[in-house]
Amino acid sequence: MFWTRLASGIVLVVVALIVLISGGPILAGTLFVISLIGLHEWYRALGLEKNKKILSPLNVCGYFGTAMYYLLLFLELQAYTMTVLIGVLILMMSVYVFAYPRYRTEEITGAFFGVVYVSVMLSCIYELRLIEDGVFLVWLIFISSWGCDTCAYCIGMLFGKHKMSPKLSPKKSVEGAVGGVAGAVLIGVLYGLAVGSRIKAEEGHLLPFAIICGAGALISMIGDLAASAVKRNHEIKDYGNLIPGHGGILDRFDSVIFIAPVIYYLAVILM
């Protein structure tokens, strides 16, 4: 299991390198596909895809909304993305009305939430890549998420004694959480030292790197635990089995999805 997980992790890093450095249509297209798969996993977890042979009209609205949202991003028409979200909500409410009583209220809210949670939040990776120096700043998302995850695991294994959330995630410790945040900050500072001379940041640029990675690491743990809470509520082990040793898209990208908007806005403000 360990070697499978390690091999998959290495492949993910290589793919991330290629896609993020390429940017443009390659990045947008990759995020679009990942969003569709993640949305499918979300709908399946919520029980909205009970019949695998027939696409639910409610789910089709979500997939269509995701496609329109990414199309506007690709065409650099970000000013109209809110229109897409409003349109998706109206479509889903129309399905709710005309198919009544097929769907319950919580299914409508869950379907719409999935579009925002998976597709919109994940698209902030593309948004960050588009800004000035985005080719360097976009990596802060993964440093905050995967760096925190790795450091928290190592510190937790060595020194973890106090459970952070016993009922939700018994293996996570307070010591691991502190180590994860500290590790992410350290990696962020080292990354700042490595790329600082190549970006147009003000003098003393290391502080923004530390703040962004520290805040991202803190929020990434919430994203991880939130995804775990959903799985426990719906009594599933993993969202999928697409990535060997990791599970589905939402299992591997749960914290990335959560912090992508945070890192994007912090980078815009601080860098």
C-alpha positions in Angstrom: 0.0 0.0 0.0 2.8 2.4 0.9 4.7 1.8 -2.3 1.5 2.1 -4.4 0.7 5.4 -2.6 4.3 6.7 -3.1 4.3 5.8 -6.8 0.9 7.5 -7.4 2.2 10.5 -5.5 5.2 10.8 -7.7 3.1 10.5 -10.9 0.8 13.3 -9.5 3.8 15.6 -8.9 5.1 15.0 -12.4 1.7 15.7 -13.9 1.3 18.8 -11.8 4.7 20.1 -12.9 3.9 19.6 -16.6 0.3 21.1 -16.3 1.1 24.0 -14.1 4.2 25.1 -16.0 2.3 24.8 -19.3 -0.7 26.9 -18.0 -3.2 28.2 -20.5 -5.5 25.7 -22.3 -3.7 22.7 -20.9 -4.2 23.8 -17.3 -7.8 24.9 -17.9 -8.7 21.7 -19.7 -7.1 19.5 -16.9 -8.9 21.4 -14.2 -12.1 21.1 -16.1 -11.8 17.3 -16.3 -10.7 17.0 -12.7 -13.8 19.1 -11.7 -16.1 16.9 -13.7 -14.7 13.8 -12.1 -14.8 15.4 -8.6 -18.3 16.5 -9.1 -19.3 13.0 -10.2 -17.7 11.6 -7.0 -19.6 14.2 -4.9 -22.9 13.4 -6.5 -22.3 9.7 -6.0 -21.3 10.3 -2.3 -24.6 12.2 -1.8 -26.6 9.4 -3.5 -27.6 11.6 -6.4 -26.3 9.0 -9.0 -28.3 6.0 -7.9 -28.8 4.8 -11.5 -25.4 4.6 -13.2 -27.0 4.0 -16.7 -29.1 7.1 -16.7 -27.9 10.7 -16.1 -30.1 12.5 -13.6 -31.4 15.9 -14.9 -30.2 17.4 -11.7 -26.7 16.2 -12.2 -26.7 17.2 -15.8 -27.3 20.8 -14.6 -24.2 20.6 -12.4 -22.0 19.2 -15.2 -23.4 21.8 -17.7 -22.8 24.6 -15.2 -19.2 23.4 -14.7 -18.6 23.4 -18.5 -20.0 26.9 -18.9 -18.0 28.2 -15.9 -14.7 27.0 -17.4 -15.6 28.2 -20.8 -16.0 31.7 -19.5 -12.7 31.4 -17.7 -11.0 30.2 -20.8 -12.5 33.1 -22.8 -11.4 35.5 -20.0 -15.0 36.5 -19.3 -14.7 36.2 -15.5 -17.2 39.0 -15.0 -20.0 36.7 -16.2 -19.2 33.7 -14.0 -21.7 34.7 -11.4 -24.3 34.7 -14.1 -23.5 31.0 -14.7 -23.9 30.1 -11.0 -27.2 32.0 -10.9 -28.3 30.2 -14.0 -27.3 26.8 -12.6 -29.4 27.5 -9.5 -32.4 28.5 -11.5 -32.1 25.3 -13.7 -31.8 23.1 -10.6 -34.8 24.7 -9.0 -36.7 24.2 -12.2 -35.8 20.5 -12.2 -37.0 20.5 -8.5 -40.3 22.0 -9.5 -41.1 20.1 -12.6 -39.9 16.7 -11.4 -41.6 17.1 -8.0 -41.6 15.0 -5.8 -38.6 13.2 -7.2 -36.0 15.3 -5.4 -35.8 16.5 -1.9 -34.6 20.0 -0.9 -31.3 18.7 0.5 -30.6 17.0 -2.8 -31.0 20.3 -4.7 -28.8 22.2 -2.2 -26.2 19.4 -2.3 -26.1 19.4 -6.1 -25.6 23.2 -6.3 -23.1 23.1 -3.4 -21.1 20.6 -5.4 -20.6 23.0 -8.3 -19.3 25.7 -6.0 -17.3 23.4 -3.7 -15.6 21.4 -6.5 -15.7 23.3 -9.8 -15.6 27.0 -8.7 -13.1 26.6 -5.9 -10.8 24.4 -7.9 -10.8 26.9 -10.8 -8.9 29.4 -8.5 -5.8 27.4 -9.4 -6.2 28.6 -13.0 -7.1 32.1 -11.8 -3.9 32.3 -9.8 -1.8 31.0 -12.7 -3.1 33.8 -14.9 -1.9 36.7 -12.7 1.5 38.3 -12.9 4.1 35.9 -11.6 1.4 33.2 -11.4 3.8 30.6 -12.8 5.6 30.8 -9.5 2.8 31.8 -7.1 0.5 28.9 -8.1 2.8 26.5 -6.4 2.0 28.0 -3.0 -1.3 26.1 -3.2 0.4 22.8 -3.3 3.2 23.8 -0.8 0.5 24.7 1.7 -1.6 21.6 1.1 0.8 18.7 0.4 3.6 20.3 2.4 1.4 20.6 5.5 0.0 17.1 5.0 3.5 15.5 4.8 5.0 17.4 7.7 1.9 16.8 9.9 2.1 13.1 9.2 5.8 12.9 10.1 5.6 15.0 13.2 2.4 13.3 14.3 4.0 9.8 13.9 7.0 10.9 16.0 5.5 13.1 18.7 1.7 12.9 18.4 0.0 12.4 21.7 -3.0 14.8 21.9 -5.9 14.0 19.5 -7.1 16.9 17.4 -10.5 15.5 16.4 -10.9 12.1 18.1 -14.4 11.3 16.6 -13.7 12.6 13.1 -10.1 11.7 12.5 -8.5 9.7 15.4 -5.1 9.5 13.8 -4.6 13.3 13.6 -2.9 15.0 16.5 -2.4 18.5 17.8 1.4 18.1 17.6 1.0 16.9 14.0 -1.1 20.0 13.1 1.4 22.4 14.6 4.2 20.6 12.8 2.3 20.7 9.6 1.7 24.5 9.7 5.3 25.1 10.8 6.6 22.8 8.0 4.5 24.6 5.4 5.7 28.0 6.5 9.3 26.8 6.4 8.9 25.3 2.9 7.2 28.5 1.8 10.1 30.6 3.0 12.6 28.3 1.3 10.5 28.5 -1.8 10.5 32.3 -1.5 14.3 32.3 -1.2 14.5 30.2 -4.4 12.1 32.2 -6.6 12.1 35.6 -4.9 14.5 37.2 -7.3 12.4 36.2 -10.2 9.1 37.7 -9.2 8.1 41.4 -8.9 7.6 41.4 -5.1 8.5 44.2 -2.8 11.7 44.0 -0.8 11.3 41.7 2.2 9.1 39.3 0.2 9.7 36.3 2.5 7.0 37.5 4.9 4.2 37.2 2.4 5.3 33.7 1.5 5.3 32.7 5.2 1.8 34.2 5.8 0.3 32.7 2.7 1.7 29.2 3.4 0.8 29.4 7.1 -2.8 30.5 6.5 -3.1 27.9 3.7 -1.8 25.1 5.9 -4.3 25.9 8.6 -7.3 26.0 6.3 -6.1 22.9 4.4 -6.6 20.9 7.6 -10.2 22.1 7.8 -10.7 21.1 4.2 -9.3 17.6 4.9 -11.5 17.2 8.0 -14.5 18.5 6.2 -14.1 15.9 3.4 -13.7 13.3 6.1 -16.9 14.5 7.8 -18.9 14.1 4.6 -17.6 10.6 4.1 -18.5 9.6 7.7 -22.0 11.1 7.3 -22.6 9.1 4.2 -20.7 6.0 5.4 -18.2 5.7 2.6 -14.5 5.0 2.9 -13.3 6.9 -0.1 -14.9 9.1 -2.7 -13.5 6.9 -5.5 -10.7 4.7 -6.6 -9.2 6.6 -9.5 -5.8 7.2 -7.9 -4.2 4.0 -6.6 -3.4 4.3 -2.9 -5.1 7.6 -2.6 -8.8 7.1 -3.5 -10.7 9.5 -5.7 -10.1 13.1 -6.8 -11.8 14.4 -3.7 -9.7 12.2 -1.5 -6.5 13.6 -2.9 -7.5 17.2 -3.7 -9.8 17.8 -0.7 -7.4 20.3 0.9 -6.3 21.8 -2.4 -9.9 22.6 -3.3 -10.4 24.2 0.0 -7.4 26.5 0.0 -7.1 27.4 -3.7 -9.4 30.5 -3.3 -7.7 31.5 -0.1 -4.2 31.4 -1.6 -5.4 33.2 -4.7 -6.8 36.1 -2.8 -3.9 36.3 -0.4 -1.4 36.3 -3.3 -3.3 39.1 -5.0 -3.4 41.2 -1.8 0.1 40.5 -0.4 2.4 39.9 -3.4 
